[in-house]
Amino acid sequence: MQCRLLALPVELLHEIATYLLPFQRVIFSLTCKALRNTVGTGSPQWPKELFKEDVLELLPLLQRDIPQYRLCSPCKTLHLPSRSVVKLSSNKLQRGKILHPMVQAYLQAPDEKKCINLLYWLSPEHLRLAAAKQICISTLRCSGTISLSTAFPTVPELHGGAFNFTITPVMNRKNVIFHAVYEVIFVCAPVRYWANSHTRKLLSYFDMRCCLHCSTGQMLDEMLCVLSHRNDGLPHGVMHNCVRAWDANEEEGCGHHSHACKCAVEYRIERVMKEGETAPVGIRVSIWQWLGDRSDDWVLRQKGVLRNLYEEAIMEVEWKD
């Protein structure tokens, strides 16, 4: 049954709030959209006698009831992640100044046309503010799920599927380790219903690059190889239809591609399994990228180094919390 109380005029809601205890007034203000929109405008619903400890005790409860909010222990506040573009404060942007992104992620693979489906971007200004602790690194994190039926209405093979993404950068001293996980989930197992050429075409719709200088096309062989492993009776780690076929670790497909940029990047490609299915129903690409000083350091380019640094940074944050 719809709550009639929340449909009352905001002035009457303010009057009702004055009869509540201080902590109840805060809960009422944050869970009622009409009151929440007036926070900071001088409205009387925020009692001066409310103690800081009372507010902090409310944060876990609010995150429980409003899952899209993210509790940040270092900041002692709730962050609301954006599923579109990470924004900079207007006073930080100079008129006419071009911000060259260090990371860009789209839903669809970018082409020469203007792309409007930008999921995420990071600029040097974001990193500078995070390193100077003027913004919390948590505000640069986001996640979401996009229905492929809505995103690709003219591609029936994608209908019923989903695109999941999770972006969680962390601080490593004065540098940022960017980490993203992208998942393409099909409604059926590709290796059972489609030829490799058709699966390649469907995967090419998505932006699954390991860095700005890469392209989805450069990673298609590896993604197809991982999807097809153990389905044709060939020896472990080898596919007859892969141009780079050699005995490699299964999660790496048939060999990593390479391109002549100076980005310190590591990535992993995995199959997404579904309960009851013996063949994968999707592909998962995990990316780690070093953003900051020493990005051309040879050590950072060695397999496993960025993953270990990222895990250490995550453990340090959890230990502080």
SULCOR-V434513 format. One record per pair of residues at least 12 apart in sequence whose C-alpha atoms are under 10 Angstrom apart, sorted by the first residue. I is the first residue (numbers start at 1). GAP is how many residues later the second one is. D is the distance in whole Angstrom. If there is no record, write none. Layout:
# SULCOR-V434513
I&GAP&D  I&GAP&D
This chain:
# SULCOR-V434513
5&27&10  6&25&10  6&26&7  6&27&8  6&28&8  6&29&9  7&25&10  7&26&10  7&27&9  8&26&9  9&25&8  9&26&10  10&22&10  10&23&10  10&24&6  10&25&7  10&27&10  10&28&9  11&23&10  11&24&9  11&32&10  13&15&9  13&16&9  13&19&9  13&21&8  13&22&7  13&32&9  14&14&10  14&15&9  14&20&10  14&21&8  14&29&8  14&30&7  14&31&6  15&29&9  15&30&9  16&12&10  16&29&9  17&12&8  17&18&10  17&27&9  17&28&6  17&29&9  18&26&8  18&27&7  18&28&9  18&29&9  20&25&10  21&26&9  21&29&10  22&23&9  22&24&8  22&25&6  22&26&9  22&27&8  22&28&6  22&29&9  22&32&9  22&33&10  23&23&9  23&24&9  23&26&10  23&27&7  23&28&9  23&31&7  23&32&7  23&34&10  23&35&8  24&34&10  25&20&6  25&21&7  25&22&8  25&25&10  26&19&7  26&20&7  26&21&8  26&24&9  26&28&10  26&29&8  26&32&9  27&28&9  27&31&8  27&32&10  27&34&9  27&35&8  28&17&9  29&16&7  29&17&8  30&32&8  30&36&10  31&31&8  31&34&9  31&35&9  55&21&9  55&22&9  56&17&10  56&20&7  56&21&8  59&12&7  59&13&9  59&14&10  59&17&8  59&18&7  59&19&7  60&12&10  60&17&10  60&18&9  62&16&9  63&15&8  63&16&10  66&14&10  67&13&10  68&12&6  68&13&7  68&14&9  68&74&10  68&75&10  68&76&10  69&12&7  70&68&8  70&69&9  70&71&10  70&72&10  71&67&9  72&64&9  72&65&10  72&66&7  72&67&9  72&249&9  73&244&9  73&245&9  73&247&9  73&248&6  74&62&8  74&64&10  74&243&9  74&246&8  74&247&7  75&60&9  75&61&7  75&63&9  78&60&10  78&61&10  79&57&9  79&59&7  79&60&6  79&61&10  79&62&10  80&58&9  80&59&8  80&61&10  80&62&9  81&57&8  81&58&7  81&59&8  81&60&7  81&61&5  81&62&8  81&63&10  82&37&9  82&38&9  82&57&9  82&58&9  82&59&8  82&60&6  82&61&8  82&62&9  83&35&9  83&36&6  83&37&8  83&58&9  83&59&6  83&60&6  83&61&6  83&62&9  83&82&10  84&22&10  84&33&8  84&34&7  84&35&5  84&36&6  84&37&9  84&58&9  84&59&10  84&60&10  85&19&10  85&20&10  85&32&10  85&33&7  85&34&6  85&35&5  85&36&6  85&37&9  85&55&10  85&57&10  86&33&9  86&34&6  86&35&6  86&36&7  86&37&9  86&40&9  86&53&8  86&54&7  86&55&9  86&56&9  87&33&10  87&34&9  87&35&9  87&39&9  87&52&10  87&53&9  88&34&10  88&35&9  88&37&8  88&38&7  88&41&10  92&33&8  92&34&10  92&37&10  93&32&9  99&23&9  99&24&6  99&25&8  99&26&8  100&21&10  100&22&9  100&23&6  100&24&8  100&25&10  101&20&6  101&21&6  101&22&4  101&23&7  101&24&9  101&25&10  101&111&9  102&19&8  102&20&6  102&21&5  102&22&7  102&23&10  102&24&10  102&25&10  102&109&9  102&110&7  102&161&10  102&189&8  102&190&10  103&17&8  103&18&5  103&19&5  103&20&7  103&21&10  103&75&9  103&107&10  103&108&7  103&109&6  103&186&9  103&188&9  104&14&8  104&15&8  104&16&6  104&17&4  104&18&7  104&19&9  104&103&10  104&105&9  104&107&8  104&108&7  105&12&9  105&13&6  105&14&6  105&15&5  105&16&6  105&17&9  105&60&10  105&62&10  105&75&9  105&77&10  105&101&10  105&102&7  105&103&8  105&104&8  105&105&10  105&106&9  105&107&9  106&12&4  106&13&5  106&14&7  106&15&9  106&100&8  106&101&6  106&102&9  106&103&10  107&12&6  107&13&9  107&39&9  107&41&10  107&44&9  107&56&8  107&57&10  107&58&9  107&75&10  107&98&8  107&99&6  107&100&6  107&101&9  108&43&9  108&44&9  108&95&10  108&96&8  108&97&5  108&98&4  108&99&5  108&100&9  108&108&10  109&94&9  109&95&7  109&96&6  109&97&5  109&98&4  109&99&7  109&100&9  109&106&8  109&107&7  109&108&9  110&95&9  110&96&9  110&97&7  110&105&9  110&106&9  111&104&10  117&34&9  119&23&9  119&24&9  119&25&9  119&46&9  120&20&9  120&21&9  120&22&8  120&23&10  120&47&9  121&19&9  122&18&8  122&56&10  122&169&10  124&167&9  124&168&9  126&13&10  126&14&8  127&13&9  127&44&9  127&47&9  127&48&8  127&49&7  127&164&8  127&165&8  128&46&9  128&47&9  128&48&10  128&164&9  130&40&10  130&41&8  130&44&8  130&45&9  130&46&9  131&40&8  131&41&9  131&42&8  131&43&5  131&44&7  131&45&8  131&161&10  132&42&8  133&41&10  136&35&10  137&31&9  137&32&7  137&33&7  137&34&7  137&39&9  138&30&8  138&31&8  138&32&8  138&33&10  139&29&10  139&30&10  140&27&8  140&28&7  140&29&7  140&30&9  140&38&10  141&25&8  141&26&5  141&27&5  141&28&6  141&29&9  141&37&10  141&38&10  141&39&10  142&23&8  142&24&6  142&25&5  142&26&7  142&27&10  142&38&10  143&21&8  143&22&5  143&23&4  143&24&6  143&25&8  143&37&9  143&38&9  143&39&10  144&19&8  144&20&6  144&21&6  144&22&7  144&23&9  145&17&7  145&18&6  145&19&4  145&20&7  145&21&9  145&38&9  146&15&9  146&16&6  146&17&5  146&18&6  146&19&9  146&38&10  147&12&8  147&13&7  147&14&6  147&15&5  147&16&7  147&17&9  147&38&10  148&12&7  148&13&5  148&14&5  148&15&7  148&36&9  148&37&9  148&38&9  148&39&10  149&12&7  149&13&8  150&12&10  151&12&9  152&53&9  155&47&9  157&29&8  157&30&8  157&31&9  157&33&10  157&37&10  157&41&10  157&42&10  157&45&8  158&26&10  158&27&9  158&28&6  158&29&7  158&30&9  158&44&8  158&45&10  159&27&8  159&28&7  160&25&9  160&26&7  160&27&6  160&28&9  161&23&8  161&24&5  161&25&5  161&26&5  161&27&9  161&120&10  161&121&9  162&21&8  162&22&6  162&23&5  162&24&7  162&25&8  162&120&9  163&19&7  163&20&6  163&21&5  163&22&6  163&23&9  163&43&9  163&119&10  163&121&10  164&17&8  164&18&6  164&19&5  164&20&7  164&21&8  164&120&9  165&15&7  165&16&6  165&17&5  165&18&6  165&19&9  165&119&10  165&120&10  165&121&10  166&13&8  166&14&6  166&15&5  166&16&7  166&17&9  166&120&9  167&12&6  167&13&4  167&14&7  167&15&9  167&119&10  167&120&10  168&12&6  168&13&9  168&120&10  168&146&10  169&119&9  169&120&9  169&121&10  169&122&10  169&141&9  169&144&10  169&145&10  170&139&10  170&140&7  170&141&9  170&143&7  170&144&7  170&147&9  171&120&10  171&139&9  171&142&7  171&143&9  171&146&9  172&118&9  172&119&10  172&120&10  172&137&8  172&138&8  172&140&9  172&141&6  172&142&10  172&144&10  173&140&9  174&117&10  174&118&8  174&119&8  175&115&8  175&116&6  175&117&5  175&118&7  175&119&9  175&120&10  176&113&8  176&114&6  176&115&5  176&116&6  176&117&9  176&134&9  176&137&10  177&87&10  177&88&10  177&110&10  177&111&7  177&112&6  177&113&5  177&114&6  177&115&8  177&129&8  177&130&9  177&132&8  177&133&6  177&136&9  178&87&9  178&109&8  178&110&6  178&111&5  178&112&6  178&113&7  178&128&10  178&132&9  179&86&10  179&87&10  179&88&9  179&107&7  179&108&5  179&109&5  179&110&7  179&111&9  179&127&10  179&128&9  179&131&8  180&30&9  180&87&9  180&105&8  180&106&6  180&107&5  180&108&7  180&109&9  181&27&9  181&86&10  181&87&9  181&88&10  181&103&7  181&104&6  181&105&4  181&106&6  181&107&9  182&24&10  182&25&9  182&26&7  182&27&10  182&87&10  182&101&8  182&102&6  182&103&5  182&104&7  182&105&9  183&23&10  183&25&9  183&86&10  183&87&9  183&88&9  183&89&8  183&99&7  183&100&6  183&101&4  183&102&7  183&103&9  184&18&10  184&19&8  184&22&8  184&24&10  184&87&10  184&88&9  184&97&9  184&98&5  184&99&5  184&100&7  184&101&9  185&86&10  185&87&7  185&88&9  185&89&10  185&95&9  185&96&6  185&97&4  185&98&7  185&99&9  186&16&10  186&86&10  186&94&9  186&95&6  186&96&6  186&97&9  187&94&7  187&95&9  188&86&10  188&89&9  188&91&9  188&92&9  188&93&6  188&94&8  189&38&9  189&83&10  189&84&9  189&85&9  189&88&8  189&89&9  189&90&6  189&91&6  189&92&4  189&93&7  190&12&10  190&34&10  190&37&8  190&38&9  190&89&8  190&90&7  190&91&6  190&92&8  191&33&9  191&36&7  191&37&6  191&38&10  191&40&8  191&88&7  191&89&8  191&90&9  192&36&10  192&39&10  192&87&8  192&88&9  192&89&10  196&25&10  196&28&7  196&29&9  196&31&10  196&32&9  196&45&9  197&27&9  199&21&10  199&24&10  199&25&8  199&28&10  200&17&9  200&20&7  200&21&8  200&23&9  200&24&7  201&16&10  201&19&9  203&13&8  203&14&9  203&16&10  203&17&7  203&20&9  203&21&9  203&79&10  203&80&9  204&12&6  204&13&7  204&14&10  204&15&9  204&16&7  205&12&10  208&12&9  208&15&10  208&76&9  208&77&7  208&78&9  208&79&9  209&58&10  209&76&9  209&78&9  210&53&10  210&55&7  210&56&8  210&57&7  210&58&9  210&75&9  210&76&8  210&77&6  210&78&8  210&79&8  211&50&9  211&52&7  211&53&9  211&54&7  211&55&10  211&56&10  211&76&9  211&77&9  211&78&8  212&49&9  212&51&9  213&46&8  213&47&8  213&48&7  213&49&9  213&50&9  214&43&9  214&44&9  214&45&7  214&46&10  214&47&9  218&38&9  218&39&7  218&40&8  218&41&9  219&34&10  219&36&10  219&37&8  219&38&7  219&39&10  219&50&9  219&66&10  220&37&10  221&20&9  221&21&6  221&22&8  221&23&8  221&24&10  221&32&8  221&33&8  221&34&9  221&35&9  221&36&9  222&20&8  222&21&10  222&22&9  222&23&10  222&29&9  222&30&7  222&31&5  222&32&6  222&33&7  222&34&7  222&35&8  222&46&10  222&47&8  222&48&10  223&28&10  223&29&9  223&30&7  223&31&9  223&45&10  223&46&7  223&47&8  223&48&9  223&59&10  223&60&7  223&61&9  223&62&9  224&15&10  224&17&10  224&18&9  224&29&8  224&30&10  224&47&10  224&59&9  225&12&9  225&13&8  225&14&7  225&15&10  225&16&8  225&17&7  225&20&9  225&25&9  225&26&10  225&27&9  225&28&5  225&29&6  225&30&9  225&44&10  226&12&10  226&13&9  226&24&7  226&25&7  226&26&8  226&27&5  226&28&8  226&43&7  226&44&7  226&45&6  226&54&9  226&57&8  226&58&10  227&26&9  227&42&9  227&43&8  227&44&6  227&45&9  227&52&8  227&53&6  227&54&9  227&55&8  227&56&7  228&25&9  228&43&9  228&51&9  228&52&9  229&21&8  229&22&10  229&24&8  229&25&10  229&42&9  229&50&10  229&51&10  230&20&10  230&49&9  231&47&10  231&48&8  235&12&8  236&12&8  236&13&8  236&14&7  237&12&6  237&13&5  237&14&9  237&15&9  237&16&7  237&17&7  237&18&9  238&12&9  238&15&8  238&16&6  238&17&10  239&14&9  239&15&7  240&14&10  242&12&7  242&13&9  243&12&10  244&12&9  244&13&9  250&19&9  250&20&9  251&16&10  251&17&7  251&18&6  251&19&6  251&20&8  252&15&9  252&16&6  252&17&6  252&18&8  253&15&9  253&16&7  253&17&9  256&12&9  256&13&10  261&35&9  262&33&7  262&34&6  262&35&9  262&36&10  262&39&10  263&26&7  263&27&8  263&28&8  263&32&6  263&33&7  263&34&10  263&37&10  263&38&9  264&24&8  264&25&6  264&26&6  264&27&8  264&28&10  264&30&9  264&31&5  264&32&6  264&33&8  264&34&8  264&35&9  264&36&6  264&37&5  264&38&9  264&42&8  265&22&7  265&23&6  265&24&4  265&25&7  265&26&9  265&30&9  265&35&8  265&36&7  265&37&9  265&38&9  265&40&10  265&41&8  265&42&10  266&20&8  266&21&6  266&22&5  266&23&6  266&24&9  266&34&9  266&35&7  266&36&8  266&37&7  266&38&8  266&39&9  266&40&7  266&41&8  267&18&7  267&19&5  267&20&4  267&21&6  267&22&9  267&36&9  267&37&9  267&39&10  267&40&9  268&16&8  268&17&6  268&18&5  268&19&7  268&20&9  269&14&7  269&15&6  269&16&5  269&17&6  269&18&9  270&12&9  270&13&6  270&14&5  270&15&6  270&16&8  271&12&5  271&13&6  271&14&9  272&12&6  287&19&10  287&20&9  288&16&10  288&17&10  288&18&6  288&19&7  288&21&10  288&22&8  289&12&10  289&17&7  289&18&9  289&21&10  290&16&7  290&19&10  290&20&10
